[in-house]
């Protein structure tokens, strides 16, 4: 069985490194440092099964990226998890209203990230 593909989107390379390090043993990890790059990667084969998406990025923010992913029939099936330092309930609600599956706050807890990612990938058809 091939490994699930996860796209990590964050404008801070150190955050990408941390999250990638947590996930690489079990998954194939791709990375993007901007929303625009994330949309290009998500449209290419093999498409990611899941996107871990930061909110605060220059240019296109994570909310906008999620809107584009969910609006495009070619990428609407990709699961989105927000990973953000923003802890306001309104941000989490907005993320879920845009179609995200979950919202993880930074600093990340590696066990929490692995558990949530595994749960989402097991529920691929949900």
N, C-alpha and C positions, 0 to 999 in steps of 0.2 A: 504494500500500500504506500502511495506517495505521501510525503509530508504536506500538511496544510501550509498555504502561503499566507503570511501576515505582512501587511504594509504598515510600517511605523512612520508617522508624519509628525515632525517637530522641527522648529527652526533652530533649536539648540542641539548641535551634534553630540554633546555629552549626554543629553537625555535619550537620544537615539541609541547611543552606545549602551547605556544602562538597561533600557528595555530590551534591546536586541540580545544582550548578554543573558537576560533572564529567559528569553524564548528560544534562542538558537539551538539548544540541545534537542528540542522536540519539533521545531518548525523551521520552514524555510522563511527567512526574514528579508524583506526588501525595505528600503528606506527612502524618504523624501524629505527635503528641508524646506519645502514650500507647498502651499495648497495647489498651485498650478502644476508642479511636478507630480504631486500625488494623483491628480486627475489623469495625467498622461500615463502613469504607471498602472493605475487601476483599469484603464481601458485596454491595456496590452495583455496578451496571453503569455504565460498563465496568469489569469486574474487572481488577485488576492481573495482569500476566503473571508478575511477579516481585516479591518483597518483600525489601528490605534491612532487616534487623531487628537492633536493638541488644539486648543482653541485660539490662544493668543499668538498669532503669527503676522508678520508684515505682509501687506498685499491682501491676499485672500485668507480670511480667518477660517478656523475649523468649522464654524457654523455654516459658512458659505460653501465650503468643500462638501459637507454632508448634504446640503440642499442639492448641489449638482449631482452627487453620486446617486441620491435617491430619485431624482427627477429623470435620469437617463435610464431607459429600459435595459441598456447593456451593462449597467453597473448597479442597478437598484437592488439586486439580490445580495450584494456584498454587505456583510454585517459591519457596523461601525460602533466602536467603543471610544468614548472621549476620555482622554487622560489630560487633566488640567490642574494647575495650581489654584484655579478659581473655585472657591468653596461655597459660593452663594447658591441657595436652593433654586433660585430663578434660572441660573445657568444650566443646572442639571435638568430642570423641567424643559427648558428650551431645547436642549440636546435631545431629550427623549421625544419631544413633540416633532422634531425634525426627522425622526426615524432611527435614532441611535438605540442600541440595545442596552447600553449601560454607561456609567459615568464613574471613572476612577480618579481620585484626587492624588496630587503629588504632595510630598515625595511619595513615590510608589513603594508599596510593600510587595516584594517579589512573589511571595506565596499567594497574595490576593490576585495579582495579575495572572499568574499561572492558572489559578482556580477559575477565574472569570473567563479567560480565554478558552480553557478546556471546555467549560460549560457551554459557551456560545458555539464552539465548533461541533460539539456533540448534538446540538439542537439545530443543525444546518437547515433542516426543512421547516423549522418553526418560523 
